Amino acid sequence: MLRAARSATANVAEGYGRFHYLDNAKFCSNARGSCYEVLDHLIAAHDEELIPQDLITRGREMTTTAVRLLNGYMNYLRRSHSQ
């Protein structure tokens, strides 16, 4: 779970460092996948009764926020390139 969580932010940083919108968007897409991977780990941990319901609820909220931000950033990249 920790690797997936770190992968999300690392992919955003690596994409930003590429300086080309297509590369940046691809790494943001990878980051979005890592966010969903973290959520999957949380669901599995809850299914195994390792974490309480309130923790998975908060994890879902945070995942939704992160994915919305990434989608917005990716849309920005596409729009700015097409201008």
mmCIF file of the N, C-alpha and C atoms, coordinates in Angstrom:
data_MODEL
# 
_entry.id   MODEL 
# 
loop_
_atom_site.group_PDB 
_atom_site.id 
_atom_site.type_symbol 
_atom_site.label_atom_id 
_atom_site.label_alt_id 
_atom_site.label_comp_id 
_atom_site.label_asym_id 
_atom_site.label_entity_id 
_atom_site.label_seq_id 
_atom_site.pdbx_PDB_ins_code 
_atom_site.Cartn_x 
_atom_site.Cartn_y 
_atom_site.Cartn_z 
_atom_site.occupancy 
_atom_site.B_iso_or_equiv 
_atom_site.pdbx_formal_charge 
_atom_site.auth_seq_id 
_atom_site.auth_comp_id 
_atom_site.auth_asym_id 
_atom_site.auth_atom_id 
_atom_site.pdbx_PDB_model_num 
ATOM 1   N N  . MET A 1 1  ? 0.827   -1.184 0.000   1.00 0.00 ? 1  MET A N  1 
ATOM 2   C CA . MET A 1 1  ? 0.000   0.000  0.000   1.00 0.00 ? 1  MET A CA 1 
ATOM 3   C C  . MET A 1 1  ? 0.872   1.249  0.000   1.00 0.00 ? 1  MET A C  1 
ATOM 4   N N  . LEU A 1 2  ? 1.931   1.212  0.774   1.00 0.00 ? 2  LEU A N  1 
ATOM 5   C CA . LEU A 1 2  ? 2.831   2.361  0.839   1.00 0.00 ? 2  LEU A CA 1 
ATOM 6   C C  . LEU A 1 2  ? 3.492   2.622  -0.512  1.00 0.00 ? 2  LEU A C  1 
ATOM 7   N N  . ARG A 1 3  ? 3.900   1.566  -1.202  1.00 0.00 ? 3  ARG A N  1 
ATOM 8   C CA . ARG A 1 3  ? 4.516   1.751  -2.526  1.00 0.00 ? 3  ARG A CA 1 
ATOM 9   C C  . ARG A 1 3  ? 3.537   2.374  -3.509  1.00 0.00 ? 3  ARG A C  1 
ATOM 10  N N  . ALA A 1 4  ? 2.294   1.932  -3.475  1.00 0.00 ? 4  ALA A N  1 
ATOM 11  C CA . ALA A 1 4  ? 1.284   2.490  -4.380  1.00 0.00 ? 4  ALA A CA 1 
ATOM 12  C C  . ALA A 1 4  ? 1.029   3.956  -4.063  1.00 0.00 ? 4  ALA A C  1 
ATOM 13  N N  . ALA A 1 5  ? 0.961   4.289  -2.781  1.00 0.00 ? 5  ALA A N  1 
ATOM 14  C CA . ALA A 1 5  ? 0.720   5.679  -2.385  1.00 0.00 ? 5  ALA A CA 1 
ATOM 15  C C  . ALA A 1 5  ? 1.884   6.574  -2.808  1.00 0.00 ? 5  ALA A C  1 
ATOM 16  N N  . ARG A 1 6  ? 3.085   6.100  -2.619  1.00 0.00 ? 6  ARG A N  1 
ATOM 17  C CA . ARG A 1 6  ? 4.252   6.889  -3.025  1.00 0.00 ? 6  ARG A CA 1 
ATOM 18  C C  . ARG A 1 6  ? 4.356   6.984  -4.545  1.00 0.00 ? 6  ARG A C  1 
ATOM 19  N N  . SER A 1 7  ? 3.912   5.952  -5.228  1.00 0.00 ? 7  SER A N  1 
ATOM 20  C CA . SER A 1 7  ? 3.955   5.939  -6.677  1.00 0.00 ? 7  SER A CA 1 
ATOM 21  C C  . SER A 1 7  ? 3.081   7.036  -7.271  1.00 0.00 ? 7  SER A C  1 
ATOM 22  N N  . ALA A 1 8  ? 1.956   7.319  -6.632  1.00 0.00 ? 8  ALA A N  1 
ATOM 23  C CA . ALA A 1 8  ? 1.048   8.352  -7.149  1.00 0.00 ? 8  ALA A CA 1 
ATOM 24  C C  . ALA A 1 8  ? 1.757   9.701  -7.228  1.00 0.00 ? 8  ALA A C  1 
ATOM 25  N N  . THR A 1 9  ? 2.347   10.126 -6.144  1.00 0.00 ? 9  THR A N  1 
ATOM 26  C CA . THR A 1 9  ? 3.012   11.436 -6.146  1.00 0.00 ? 9  THR A CA 1 
ATOM 27  C C  . THR A 1 9  ? 4.301   11.410 -6.965  1.00 0.00 ? 9  THR A C  1 
ATOM 28  N N  . ALA A 1 10 ? 4.992   10.286 -6.968  1.00 0.00 ? 10 ALA A N  1 
ATOM 29  C CA . ALA A 1 10 ? 6.221   10.181 -7.756  1.00 0.00 ? 10 ALA A CA 1 
ATOM 30  C C  . ALA A 1 10 ? 5.923   10.294 -9.251  1.00 0.00 ? 10 ALA A C  1 
ATOM 31  N N  . ASN A 1 11 ? 4.813   9.710  -9.690  1.00 0.00 ? 11 ASN A N  1 
ATOM 32  C CA . ASN A 1 11 ? 4.450   9.804  -11.106 1.00 0.00 ? 11 ASN A CA 1 
ATOM 33  C C  . ASN A 1 11 ? 4.086   11.227 -11.496 1.00 0.00 ? 11 ASN A C  1 
ATOM 34  N N  . VAL A 1 12 ? 3.394   11.948 -10.629 1.00 0.00 ? 12 VAL A N  1 
ATOM 35  C CA . VAL A 1 12 ? 3.084   13.347 -10.923 1.00 0.00 ? 12 VAL A CA 1 
ATOM 36  C C  . VAL A 1 12 ? 4.369   14.147 -11.068 1.00 0.00 ? 12 VAL A C  1 
ATOM 37  N N  . ALA A 1 13 ? 5.297   13.938 -10.149 1.00 0.00 ? 13 ALA A N  1 
ATOM 38  C CA . ALA A 1 13 ? 6.570   14.663 -10.199 1.00 0.00 ? 13 ALA A CA 1 
ATOM 39  C C  . ALA A 1 13 ? 7.368   14.299 -11.443 1.00 0.00 ? 13 ALA A C  1 
ATOM 40  N N  . GLU A 1 14 ? 7.415   13.026 -11.772 1.00 0.00 ? 14 GLU A N  1 
ATOM 41  C CA . GLU A 1 14 ? 8.178   12.612 -12.949 1.00 0.00 ? 14 GLU A CA 1 
ATOM 42  C C  . GLU A 1 14 ? 7.552   13.164 -14.229 1.00 0.00 ? 14 GLU A C  1 
ATOM 43  N N  . GLY A 1 15 ? 6.239   13.151 -14.306 1.00 0.00 ? 15 GLY A N  1 
ATOM 44  C CA . GLY A 1 15 ? 5.567   13.709 -15.475 1.00 0.00 ? 15 GLY A CA 1 
ATOM 45  C C  . GLY A 1 15 ? 5.840   15.190 -15.627 1.00 0.00 ? 15 GLY A C  1 
ATOM 46  N N  . TYR A 1 16 ? 5.808   15.909 -14.525 1.00 0.00 ? 16 TYR A N  1 
ATOM 47  C CA . TYR A 1 16 ? 6.089   17.345 -14.563 1.00 0.00 ? 16 TYR A CA 1 
ATOM 48  C C  . TYR A 1 16 ? 7.509   17.604 -15.060 1.00 0.00 ? 16 TYR A C  1 
ATOM 49  N N  . GLY A 1 17 ? 8.412   16.754 -14.677 1.00 0.00 ? 17 GLY A N  1 
ATOM 50  C CA . GLY A 1 17 ? 9.807   16.914 -15.078 1.00 0.00 ? 17 GLY A CA 1 
ATOM 51  C C  . GLY A 1 17 ? 10.077  16.584 -16.536 1.00 0.00 ? 17 GLY A C  1 
ATOM 52  N N  . ARG A 1 18 ? 9.128   15.990 -17.223 1.00 0.00 ? 18 ARG A N  1 
ATOM 53  C CA . ARG A 1 18 ? 9.325   15.626 -18.624 1.00 0.00 ? 18 ARG A CA 1 
ATOM 54  C C  . ARG A 1 18 ? 9.175   16.815 -19.566 1.00 0.00 ? 18 ARG A C  1 
ATOM 55  N N  . PHE A 1 19 ? 8.475   17.837 -19.170 1.00 0.00 ? 19 PHE A N  1 
ATOM 56  C CA . PHE A 1 19 ? 8.329   19.076 -19.942 1.00 0.00 ? 19 PHE A CA 1 
ATOM 57  C C  . PHE A 1 19 ? 7.587   18.901 -21.272 1.00 0.00 ? 19 PHE A C  1 
ATOM 58  N N  . HIS A 1 20 ? 6.920   17.813 -21.473 1.00 0.00 ? 20 HIS A N  1 
ATOM 59  C CA . HIS A 1 20 ? 6.089   17.651 -22.663 1.00 0.00 ? 20 HIS A CA 1 
ATOM 60  C C  . HIS A 1 20 ? 4.725   17.184 -22.197 1.00 0.00 ? 20 HIS A C  1 
ATOM 61  N N  . TYR A 1 21 ? 3.691   17.818 -22.715 1.00 0.00 ? 21 TYR A N  1 
ATOM 62  C CA . TYR A 1 21 ? 2.353   17.567 -22.187 1.00 0.00 ? 21 TYR A CA 1 
ATOM 63  C C  . TYR A 1 21 ? 1.920   16.108 -22.332 1.00 0.00 ? 21 TYR A C  1 
ATOM 64  N N  . LEU A 1 22 ? 2.305   15.431 -23.426 1.00 0.00 ? 22 LEU A N  1 
ATOM 65  C CA . LEU A 1 22 ? 1.911   14.032 -23.584 1.00 0.00 ? 22 LEU A CA 1 
ATOM 66  C C  . LEU A 1 22 ? 2.576   13.140 -22.538 1.00 0.00 ? 22 LEU A C  1 
ATOM 67  N N  . ASP A 1 23 ? 3.861   13.354 -22.295 1.00 0.00 ? 23 ASP A N  1 
ATOM 68  C CA . ASP A 1 23 ? 4.550   12.586 -21.257 1.00 0.00 ? 23 ASP A CA 1 
ATOM 69  C C  . ASP A 1 23 ? 3.951   12.890 -19.894 1.00 0.00 ? 23 ASP A C  1 
ATOM 70  N N  . ASN A 1 24 ? 3.709   14.168 -19.643 1.00 0.00 ? 24 ASN A N  1 
ATOM 71  C CA . ASN A 1 24 ? 3.138   14.582 -18.363 1.00 0.00 ? 24 ASN A CA 1 
ATOM 72  C C  . ASN A 1 24 ? 1.784   13.915 -18.155 1.00 0.00 ? 24 ASN A C  1 
ATOM 73  N N  . ALA A 1 25 ? 0.928   13.943 -19.169 1.00 0.00 ? 25 ALA A N  1 
ATOM 74  C CA . ALA A 1 25 ? -0.401  13.343 -19.061 1.00 0.00 ? 25 ALA A CA 1 
ATOM 75  C C  . ALA A 1 25 ? -0.310  11.835 -18.833 1.00 0.00 ? 25 ALA A C  1 
ATOM 76  N N  . LYS A 1 26 ? 0.637   11.172 -19.484 1.00 0.00 ? 26 LYS A N  1 
ATOM 77  C CA . LYS A 1 26 ? 0.796   9.728  -19.307 1.00 0.00 ? 26 LYS A CA 1 
ATOM 78  C C  . LYS A 1 26 ? 1.179   9.394  -17.867 1.00 0.00 ? 26 LYS A C  1 
ATOM 79  N N  . PHE A 1 27 ? 2.093   10.159 -17.301 1.00 0.00 ? 27 PHE A N  1 
ATOM 80  C CA . PHE A 1 27 ? 2.488   9.907  -15.920 1.00 0.00 ? 27 PHE A CA 1 
ATOM 81  C C  . PHE A 1 27 ? 1.350   10.234 -14.950 1.00 0.00 ? 27 PHE A C  1 
ATOM 82  N N  . CYS A 1 28 ? 0.540   11.237 -15.295 1.00 0.00 ? 28 CYS A N  1 
ATOM 83  C CA . CYS A 1 28 ? -0.635  11.536 -14.467 1.00 0.00 ? 28 CYS A CA 1 
ATOM 84  C C  . CYS A 1 28 ? -1.636  10.390 -14.532 1.00 0.00 ? 28 CYS A C  1 
ATOM 85  N N  . SER A 1 29 ? -1.757  9.784  -15.691 1.00 0.00 ? 29 SER A N  1 
ATOM 86  C CA . SER A 1 29 ? -2.620  8.614  -15.822 1.00 0.00 ? 29 SER A CA 1 
ATOM 87  C C  . SER A 1 29 ? -2.108  7.464  -14.952 1.00 0.00 ? 29 SER A C  1 
ATOM 88  N N  . ASN A 1 30 ? -0.803  7.284  -14.928 1.00 0.00 ? 30 ASN A N  1 
ATOM 89  C CA . ASN A 1 30 ? -0.209  6.266  -14.045 1.00 0.00 ? 30 ASN A CA 1 
ATOM 90  C C  . ASN A 1 30 ? -0.483  6.595  -12.583 1.00 0.00 ? 30 ASN A C  1 
ATOM 91  N N  . ALA A 1 31 ? -0.394  7.873  -12.244 1.00 0.00 ? 31 ALA A N  1 
ATOM 92  C CA . ALA A 1 31 ? -0.664  8.305  -10.866 1.00 0.00 ? 31 ALA A CA 1 
ATOM 93  C C  . ALA A 1 31 ? -2.109  8.001  -10.483 1.00 0.00 ? 31 ALA A C  1 
ATOM 94  N N  . ARG A 1 32 ? -3.018  8.242  -11.413 1.00 0.00 ? 32 ARG A N  1 
ATOM 95  C CA . ARG A 1 32 ? -4.429  7.951  -11.157 1.00 0.00 ? 32 ARG A CA 1 
ATOM 96  C C  . ARG A 1 32 ? -4.617  6.461  -10.891 1.00 0.00 ? 32 ARG A C  1 
ATOM 97  N N  . GLY A 1 33 ? -3.938  5.637  -11.664 1.00 0.00 ? 33 GLY A N  1 
ATOM 98  C CA . GLY A 1 33 ? -3.993  4.191  -11.426 1.00 0.00 ? 33 GLY A CA 1 
ATOM 99  C C  . GLY A 1 33 ? -3.470  3.818  -10.057 1.00 0.00 ? 33 GLY A C  1 
ATOM 100 N N  . SER A 1 34 ? -2.417  4.487  -9.621  1.00 0.00 ? 34 SER A N  1 
ATOM 101 C CA . SER A 1 34 ? -1.862  4.220  -8.290  1.00 0.00 ? 34 SER A CA 1 
ATOM 102 C C  . SER A 1 34 ? -2.839  4.616  -7.190  1.00 0.00 ? 34 SER A C  1 
ATOM 103 N N  . CYS A 1 35 ? -3.593  5.684  -7.416  1.00 0.00 ? 35 CYS A N  1 
ATOM 104 C CA . CYS A 1 35 ? -4.614  6.089  -6.437  1.00 0.00 ? 35 CYS A CA 1 
ATOM 105 C C  . CYS A 1 35 ? -5.652  4.987  -6.274  1.00 0.00 ? 35 CYS A C  1 
ATOM 106 N N  . TYR A 1 36 ? -6.088  4.442  -7.399  1.00 0.00 ? 36 TYR A N  1 
ATOM 107 C CA . TYR A 1 36 ? -7.071  3.353  -7.330  1.00 0.00 ? 36 TYR A CA 1 
ATOM 108 C C  . TYR A 1 36 ? -6.464  2.086  -6.726  1.00 0.00 ? 36 TYR A C  1 
ATOM 109 N N  . GLU A 1 37 ? -5.176  1.891  -6.925  1.00 0.00 ? 37 GLU A N  1 
ATOM 110 C CA . GLU A 1 37 ? -4.502  0.751  -6.308  1.00 0.00 ? 37 GLU A CA 1 
ATOM 111 C C  . GLU A 1 37 ? -4.505  0.889  -4.785  1.00 0.00 ? 37 GLU A C  1 
ATOM 112 N N  . VAL A 1 38 ? -4.250  2.092  -4.290  1.00 0.00 ? 38 VAL A N  1 
ATOM 113 C CA . VAL A 1 38 ? -4.308  2.328  -2.846  1.00 0.00 ? 38 VAL A CA 1 
ATOM 114 C C  . VAL A 1 38 ? -5.713  2.025  -2.330  1.00 0.00 ? 38 VAL A C  1 
ATOM 115 N N  . LEU A 1 39 ? -6.722  2.506  -3.053  1.00 0.00 ? 39 LEU A N  1 
ATOM 116 C CA . LEU A 1 39 ? -8.100  2.243  -2.640  1.00 0.00 ? 39 LEU A CA 1 
ATOM 117 C C  . LEU A 1 39 ? -8.378  0.743  -2.605  1.00 0.00 ? 39 LEU A C  1 
ATOM 118 N N  . ASP A 1 40 ? -7.878  0.013  -3.590  1.00 0.00 ? 40 ASP A N  1 
ATOM 119 C CA . ASP A 1 40 ? -8.056  -1.436 -3.595  1.00 0.00 ? 40 ASP A CA 1 
ATOM 120 C C  . ASP A 1 40 ? -7.409  -2.087 -2.370  1.00 0.00 ? 40 ASP A C  1 
ATOM 121 N N  . HIS A 1 41 ? -6.241  -1.615 -1.993  1.00 0.00 ? 41 HIS A N  1 
ATOM 122 C CA . HIS A 1 41 ? -5.580  -2.147 -0.790  1.00 0.00 ? 41 HIS A CA 1 
ATOM 123 C C  . HIS A 1 41 ? -6.400  -1.840 0.461   1.00 0.00 ? 41 HIS A C  1 
ATOM 124 N N  . LEU A 1 42 ? -6.985  -0.647 0.510   1.00 0.00 ? 42 LEU A N  1 
ATOM 125 C CA . LEU A 1 42 ? -7.838  -0.293 1.653   1.00 0.00 ? 42 LEU A CA 1 
ATOM 126 C C  . LEU A 1 42 ? -9.064  -1.196 1.717   1.00 0.00 ? 42 LEU A C  1 
ATOM 127 N N  . ILE A 1 43 ? -9.663  -1.444 0.573   1.00 0.00 ? 43 ILE A N  1 
ATOM 128 C CA . ILE A 1 43 ? -10.833 -2.328 0.538   1.00 0.00 ? 43 ILE A CA 1 
ATOM 129 C C  . ILE A 1 43 ? -10.456 -3.728 1.009   1.00 0.00 ? 43 ILE A C  1 
ATOM 130 N N  . ALA A 1 44 ? -9.327  -4.226 0.530   1.00 0.00 ? 44 ALA A N  1 
ATOM 131 C CA . ALA A 1 44 ? -8.866  -5.551 0.952   1.00 0.00 ? 44 ALA A CA 1 
ATOM 132 C C  . ALA A 1 44 ? -8.593  -5.585 2.455   1.00 0.00 ? 44 ALA A C  1 
ATOM 133 N N  . ALA A 1 45 ? -7.970  -4.523 2.970   1.00 0.00 ? 45 ALA A N  1 
ATOM 134 C CA . ALA A 1 45 ? -7.690  -4.465 4.407   1.00 0.00 ? 45 ALA A CA 1 
ATOM 135 C C  . ALA A 1 45 ? -8.989  -4.437 5.208   1.00 0.00 ? 45 ALA A C  1 
ATOM 136 N N  . HIS A 1 46 ? -9.974  -3.728 4.716   1.00 0.00 ? 46 HIS A N  1 
ATOM 137 C CA . HIS A 1 46 ? -11.273 -3.694 5.399   1.00 0.00 ? 46 HIS A CA 1 
ATOM 138 C C  . HIS A 1 46 ? -11.958 -5.058 5.329   1.00 0.00 ? 46 HIS A C  1 
ATOM 139 N N  . ASP A 1 47 ? -11.894 -5.696 4.151   1.00 0.00 ? 47 ASP A N  1 
ATOM 140 C CA . ASP A 1 47 ? -12.492 -7.032 4.003   1.00 0.00 ? 47 ASP A CA 1 
ATOM 141 C C  . ASP A 1 47 ? -11.867 -8.038 4.961   1.00 0.00 ? 47 ASP A C  1 
ATOM 142 N N  . GLU A 1 48 ? -10.591 -7.863 5.236   1.00 0.00 ? 48 GLU A N  1 
ATOM 143 C CA . GLU A 1 48 ? -9.881  -8.757 6.162   1.00 0.00 ? 48 GLU A CA 1 
ATOM 144 C C  . GLU A 1 48 ? -10.002 -8.294 7.614   1.00 0.00 ? 48 GLU A C  1 
ATOM 145 N N  . GLU A 1 49 ? -10.823 -7.263 7.819   1.00 0.00 ? 49 GLU A N  1 
ATOM 146 C CA . GLU A 1 49 ? -11.081 -6.705 9.152   1.00 0.00 ? 49 GLU A CA 1 
ATOM 147 C C  . GLU A 1 49 ? -9.816  -6.165 9.819   1.00 0.00 ? 49 GLU A C  1 
ATOM 148 N N  . LEU A 1 50 ? -8.941  -5.577 8.994   1.00 0.00 ? 50 LEU A N  1 
ATOM 149 C CA . LEU A 1 50 ? -7.715  -4.980 9.515   1.00 0.00 ? 50 LEU A CA 1 
ATOM 150 C C  . LEU A 1 50 ? -7.880  -3.493 9.793   1.00 0.00 ? 50 LEU A C  1 
ATOM 151 N N  . ILE A 1 51 ? -8.835  -2.871 9.120   1.00 0.00 ? 51 ILE A N  1 
ATOM 152 C CA . ILE A 1 51 ? -9.093  -1.439 9.336   1.00 0.00 ? 51 ILE A CA 1 
ATOM 153 C C  . ILE A 1 51 ? -10.593 -1.223 9.525   1.00 0.00 ? 51 ILE A C  1 
ATOM 154 N N  . PRO A 1 52 ? -10.971 -0.193 10.280  1.00 0.00 ? 52 PRO A N  1 
ATOM 155 C CA . PRO A 1 52 ? -12.398 0.073  10.519  1.00 0.00 ? 52 PRO A CA 1 
ATOM 156 C C  . PRO A 1 52 ? -13.062 0.768  9.327   1.00 0.00 ? 52 PRO A C  1 
ATOM 157 N N  . GLN A 1 53 ? -14.376 0.773  9.343   1.00 0.00 ? 53 GLN A N  1 
ATOM 158 C CA . GLN A 1 53 ? -15.164 1.368  8.262   1.00 0.00 ? 53 GLN A CA 1 
ATOM 159 C C  . GLN A 1 53 ? -14.837 2.846  8.056   1.00 0.00 ? 53 GLN A C  1 
ATOM 160 N N  . ASP A 1 54 ? -14.640 3.590  9.149   1.00 0.00 ? 54 ASP A N  1 
ATOM 161 C CA . ASP A 1 54 ? -14.387 5.030  8.993   1.00 0.00 ? 54 ASP A CA 1 
ATOM 162 C C  . ASP A 1 54 ? -13.094 5.300  8.230   1.00 0.00 ? 54 ASP A C  1 
ATOM 163 N N  . LEU A 1 55 ? -12.122 4.427  8.346   1.00 0.00 ? 55 LEU A N  1 
ATOM 164 C CA . LEU A 1 55 ? -10.859 4.605  7.631   1.00 0.00 ? 55 LEU A CA 1 
ATOM 165 C C  . LEU A 1 55 ? -11.043 4.375  6.128   1.00 0.00 ? 55 LEU A C  1 
ATOM 166 N N  . ILE A 1 56 ? -11.809 3.361  5.773   1.00 0.00 ? 56 ILE A N  1 
ATOM 167 C CA . ILE A 1 56 ? -12.025 3.129  4.345   1.00 0.00 ? 56 ILE A CA 1 
ATOM 168 C C  . ILE A 1 56 ? -12.905 4.226  3.756   1.00 0.00 ? 56 ILE A C  1 
ATOM 169 N N  . THR A 1 57 ? -13.845 4.736  4.529   1.00 0.00 ? 57 THR A N  1 
ATOM 170 C CA . THR A 1 57 ? -14.675 5.851  4.055   1.00 0.00 ? 57 THR A CA 1 
ATOM 171 C C  . THR A 1 57 ? -13.802 7.060  3.765   1.00 0.00 ? 57 THR A C  1 
ATOM 172 N N  . ARG A 1 58 ? -12.897 7.372  4.662   1.00 0.00 ? 58 ARG A N  1 
ATOM 173 C CA . ARG A 1 58 ? -11.980 8.497  4.457   1.00 0.00 ? 58 ARG A CA 1 
ATOM 174 C C  . ARG A 1 58 ? -11.054 8.238  3.268   1.00 0.00 ? 58 ARG A C  1 
ATOM 175 N N  . GLY A 1 59 ? -10.608 7.002  3.123   1.00 0.00 ? 59 GLY A N  1 
ATOM 176 C CA . GLY A 1 59 ? -9.761  6.643  1.987   1.00 0.00 ? 59 GLY A CA 1 
ATOM 177 C C  . GLY A 1 59 ? -10.476 6.830  0.659   1.00 0.00 ? 59 GLY A C  1 
ATOM 178 N N  . ARG A 1 60 ? -11.750 6.466  0.614   1.00 0.00 ? 60 ARG A N  1 
ATOM 179 C CA . ARG A 1 60 ? -12.542 6.669  -0.608  1.00 0.00 ? 60 ARG A CA 1 
ATOM 180 C C  . ARG A 1 60 ? -12.667 8.153  -0.929  1.00 0.00 ? 60 ARG A C  1 
ATOM 181 N N  . GLU A 1 61 ? -12.914 8.956  0.089   1.00 0.00 ? 61 GLU A N  1 
ATOM 182 C CA . GLU A 1 61 ? -13.028 10.412 -0.107  1.00 0.00 ? 61 GLU A CA 1 
ATOM 183 C C  . GLU A 1 61 ? -11.724 10.995 -0.646  1.00 0.00 ? 61 GLU A C  1 
ATOM 184 N N  . MET A 1 62 ? -10.619 10.577 -0.062  1.00 0.00 ? 62 MET A N  1 
ATOM 185 C CA . MET A 1 62 ? -9.320  11.088 -0.490  1.00 0.00 ? 62 MET A CA 1 
ATOM 186 C C  . MET A 1 62 ? -8.987  10.635 -1.908  1.00 0.00 ? 62 MET A C  1 
ATOM 187 N N  . THR A 1 63 ? -9.324  9.393  -2.241  1.00 0.00 ? 63 THR A N  1 
ATOM 188 C CA . THR A 1 63 ? -9.089  8.896  -3.588  1.00 0.00 ? 63 THR A CA 1 
ATOM 189 C C  . THR A 1 63 ? -9.905  9.687  -4.597  1.00 0.00 ? 63 THR A C  1 
ATOM 190 N N  . THR A 1 64 ? -11.169 9.922  -4.281  1.00 0.00 ? 64 THR A N  1 
ATOM 191 C CA . THR A 1 64 ? -12.037 10.695 -5.168  1.00 0.00 ? 64 THR A CA 1 
ATOM 192 C C  . THR A 1 64 ? -11.471 12.085 -5.398  1.00 0.00 ? 64 THR A C  1 
ATOM 193 N N  . THR A 1 65 ? -11.008 12.732 -4.344  1.00 0.00 ? 65 THR A N  1 
ATOM 194 C CA . THR A 1 65 ? -10.424 14.072 -4.467  1.00 0.00 ? 65 THR A CA 1 
ATOM 195 C C  . THR A 1 65 ? -9.166  14.039 -5.321  1.00 0.00 ? 65 THR A C  1 
ATOM 196 N N  . ALA A 1 66 ? -8.286  13.099 -5.061  1.00 0.00 ? 66 ALA A N  1 
ATOM 197 C CA . ALA A 1 66 ? -7.034  13.005 -5.814  1.00 0.00 ? 66 ALA A CA 1 
ATOM 198 C C  . ALA A 1 66 ? -7.296  12.746 -7.297  1.00 0.00 ? 66 ALA A C  1 
ATOM 199 N N  . VAL A 1 67 ? -8.224  11.854 -7.595  1.00 0.00 ? 67 VAL A N  1 
ATOM 200 C CA . VAL A 1 67 ? -8.530  11.531 -8.993  1.00 0.00 ? 67 VAL A CA 1 
ATOM 201 C C  . VAL A 1 67 ? -9.155  12.733 -9.689  1.00 0.00 ? 67 VAL A C  1 
ATOM 202 N N  . ARG A 1 68 ? -10.037 13.451 -9.010  1.00 0.00 ? 68 ARG A N  1 
ATOM 203 C CA . ARG A 1 68 ? -10.621 14.655 -9.607  1.00 0.00 ? 68 ARG A CA 1 
ATOM 204 C C  . ARG A 1 68 ? -9.545  15.696 -9.920  1.00 0.00 ? 68 ARG A C  1 
ATOM 205 N N  . LEU A 1 69 ? -8.621  15.877 -9.003  1.00 0.00 ? 69 LEU A N  1 
ATOM 206 C CA . LEU A 1 69 ? -7.534  16.829 -9.244  1.00 0.00 ? 69 LEU A CA 1 
ATOM 207 C C  . LEU A 1 69 ? -6.662  16.394 -10.413 1.00 0.00 ? 69 LEU A C  1 
ATOM 208 N N  . LEU A 1 70 ? -6.330  15.125 -10.464 1.00 0.00 ? 70 LEU A N  1 
ATOM 209 C CA . LEU A 1 70 ? -5.525  14.622 -11.577 1.00 0.00 ? 70 LEU A CA 1 
ATOM 210 C C  . LEU A 1 70 ? -6.263  14.776 -12.908 1.00 0.00 ? 70 LEU A C  1 
ATOM 211 N N  . ASN A 1 71 ? -7.549  14.445 -12.929 1.00 0.00 ? 71 ASN A N  1 
ATOM 212 C CA . ASN A 1 71 ? -8.324  14.608 -14.158 1.00 0.00 ? 71 ASN A CA 1 
ATOM 213 C C  . ASN A 1 71 ? -8.362  16.065 -14.595 1.00 0.00 ? 71 ASN A C  1 
ATOM 214 N N  . GLY A 1 72 ? -8.531  16.962 -13.650 1.00 0.00 ? 72 GLY A N  1 
ATOM 215 C CA . GLY A 1 72 ? -8.529  18.385 -13.975 1.00 0.00 ? 72 GLY A CA 1 
ATOM 216 C C  . GLY A 1 72 ? -7.190  18.833 -14.535 1.00 0.00 ? 72 GLY A C  1 
ATOM 217 N N  . TYR A 1 73 ? -6.120  18.375 -13.941 1.00 0.00 ? 73 TYR A N  1 
ATOM 218 C CA . TYR A 1 73 ? -4.785  18.726 -14.414 1.00 0.00 ? 73 TYR A CA 1 
ATOM 219 C C  . TYR A 1 73 ? -4.544  18.163 -15.816 1.00 0.00 ? 73 TYR A C  1 
ATOM 220 N N  . MET A 1 74 ? -4.965  16.921 -16.051 1.00 0.00 ? 74 MET A N  1 
ATOM 221 C CA . MET A 1 74 ? -4.799  16.318 -17.361 1.00 0.00 ? 74 MET A CA 1 
ATOM 222 C C  . MET A 1 74 ? -5.625  17.069 -18.414 1.00 0.00 ? 74 MET A C  1 
ATOM 223 N N  . ASN A 1 75 ? -6.823  17.502 -18.057 1.00 0.00 ? 75 ASN A N  1 
ATOM 224 C CA . ASN A 1 75 ? -7.640  18.310 -18.973 1.00 0.00 ? 75 ASN A CA 1 
ATOM 225 C C  . ASN A 1 75 ? -6.959  19.642 -19.271 1.00 0.00 ? 75 ASN A C  1 
ATOM 226 N N  . TYR A 1 76 ? -6.377  20.243 -18.246 1.00 0.00 ? 76 TYR A N  1 
ATOM 227 C CA . TYR A 1 76 ? -5.622  21.485 -18.433 1.00 0.00 ? 76 TYR A CA 1 
ATOM 228 C C  . TYR A 1 76 ? -4.471  21.278 -19.411 1.00 0.00 ? 76 TYR A C  1 
ATOM 229 N N  . LEU A 1 77 ? -3.743  20.187 -19.259 1.00 0.00 ? 77 LEU A N  1 
ATOM 230 C CA . LEU A 1 77 ? -2.621  19.903 -20.158 1.00 0.00 ? 77 LEU A CA 1 
ATOM 231 C C  . LEU A 1 77 ? -3.099  19.785 -21.603 1.00 0.00 ? 77 LEU A C  1 
ATOM 232 N N  . ARG A 1 78 ? -4.195  19.087 -21.811 1.00 0.00 ? 78 ARG A N  1 
ATOM 233 C CA . ARG A 1 78 ? -4.726  18.917 -23.164 1.00 0.00 ? 78 ARG A CA 1 
ATOM 234 C C  . ARG A 1 78 ? -5.196  20.257 -23.747 1.00 0.00 ? 78 ARG A C  1 
ATOM 235 N N  . ARG A 1 79 ? -5.906  21.037 -22.933 1.00 0.00 ? 79 ARG A N  1 
ATOM 236 C CA . ARG A 1 79 ? -6.404  22.330 -23.409 1.00 0.00 ? 79 ARG A CA 1 
ATOM 237 C C  . ARG A 1 79 ? -5.259  23.280 -23.735 1.00 0.00 ? 79 ARG A C  1 
ATOM 238 N N  . SER A 1 80 ? -4.273  23.336 -22.880 1.00 0.00 ? 80 SER A N  1 
ATOM 239 C CA . SER A 1 80 ? -3.164  24.283 -23.106 1.00 0.00 ? 80 SER A CA 1 
ATOM 240 C C  . SER A 1 80 ? -2.348  23.894 -24.331 1.00 0.00 ? 80 SER A C  1 
ATOM 241 N N  . HIS A 1 81 ? -2.293  22.623 -24.642 1.00 0.00 ? 81 HIS A N  1 
ATOM 242 C CA . HIS A 1 81 ? -1.548  22.200 -25.825 1.00 0.00 ? 81 HIS A CA 1 
ATOM 243 C C  . HIS A 1 81 ? -2.309  22.548 -27.110 1.00 0.00 ? 81 HIS A C  1 
ATOM 244 N N  . SER A 1 82 ? -3.631  22.479 -27.052 1.00 0.00 ? 82 SER A N  1 
ATOM 245 C CA . SER A 1 82 ? -4.415  22.669 -28.269 1.00 0.00 ? 82 SER A CA 1 
ATOM 246 C C  . SER A 1 82 ? -4.598  24.150 -28.621 1.00 0.00 ? 82 SER A C  1 
ATOM 247 N N  . GLN A 1 83 ? -4.141  25.041 -27.784 1.00 0.00 ? 83 GLN A N  1 
ATOM 248 C CA . GLN A 1 83 ? -4.301  26.483 -28.045 1.00 0.00 ? 83 GLN A CA 1 
ATOM 249 C C  . GLN A 1 83 ? -3.226  26.998 -28.965 1.00 0.00 ? 83 GLN A C  1 
# 
